[in-house]
């Protein structure tokens, strides 16, 4: 897998693989399965109710959440 992106203009999720792009038009629900920062699967339900599931052979390490430097006060 090379990456996953969402284009709000065309309302499409692009799952980029080596030599292939899989497009999911009009996604309505997105679910991820992760443990800590490791993503292991992604499920997308489109406008027609079709479920598309991406299972990763090796979990993908997600970036750590950004730390806020703002102080409450």
C-alpha positions as CSV (number, residue, x, y, z in Angstrom):
1,X,0.0,0.0,0.0
2,X,1.3,3.4,-0.9
3,X,-1.4,5.5,0.8
4,X,-5.0,6.4,1.4
5,X,-6.4,9.9,0.6
6,X,-9.8,11.6,0.5
7,X,-10.7,14.2,-2.1
8,X,-13.6,16.3,-0.7
9,X,-14.2,18.0,-4.1
10,X,-15.0,14.7,-5.9
11,X,-16.1,12.9,-2.6
12,X,-13.9,10.0,-3.2
13,X,-11.4,7.9,-1.2
14,X,-8.3,6.7,-3.1
15,X,-6.6,3.6,-1.9
16,X,-3.2,3.7,-3.7
17,X,-1.5,0.4,-4.3
18,X,1.5,-0.5,-6.4
19,X,0.3,-0.2,-10.0
20,X,-3.4,0.2,-9.0
21,X,-5.6,3.0,-7.5
22,X,-8.9,1.7,-5.9
23,X,-11.5,4.5,-5.8
24,X,-14.4,4.5,-3.4
25,X,-17.0,7.1,-4.5
26,X,-19.3,8.9,-2.0
27,X,-18.0,7.3,1.2
28,X,-20.6,7.6,4.0
29,X,-19.0,5.7,6.9
30,X,-15.4,4.9,7.6
31,X,-14.2,2.5,10.3
32,X,-10.6,1.7,11.2
33,X,-9.2,-1.2,13.3
34,X,-6.2,-0.2,15.2
35,X,-4.2,-1.0,18.3
36,X,-2.2,1.9,19.6
37,X,-0.7,3.6,16.6
38,X,-0.9,0.5,14.3
39,X,-3.7,0.5,11.6
40,X,-4.6,-3.1,10.6
41,X,-7.8,-2.6,8.6
42,X,-10.1,0.0,7.1
43,X,-13.8,-0.4,6.2
44,X,-15.6,2.1,4.0
45,X,-19.4,2.1,3.4
46,X,-20.4,4.0,0.3
47,X,-23.7,5.8,-0.6
48,X,-25.2,2.5,-2.0
49,X,-24.4,0.6,1.2
50,X,-21.6,-1.4,-0.3
51,X,-18.9,-2.3,2.3
52,X,-15.3,-2.2,1.1
53,X,-12.8,-3.7,3.5
54,X,-9.0,-3.2,3.2
55,X,-7.0,-5.7,5.3
56,X,-3.3,-4.8,5.7
57,X,-0.9,-7.7,5.5
58,X,1.4,-5.8,7.9
59,X,0.0,-3.1,10.2
60,X,0.7,0.4,9.2
61,X,2.3,2.7,11.8
62,X,0.3,5.9,12.2
63,X,1.9,9.2,13.2
64,X,1.6,10.1,16.8
65,X,-1.1,12.7,17.6
66,X,0.0,16.3,17.6
67,X,0.7,17.7,21.0
68,X,-1.0,20.9,21.9
69,X,1.2,23.7,23.3
70,X,-1.7,25.9,24.3
71,X,-2.2,26.3,28.1
72,X,-5.6,26.3,29.7
73,X,-6.2,29.4,31.7
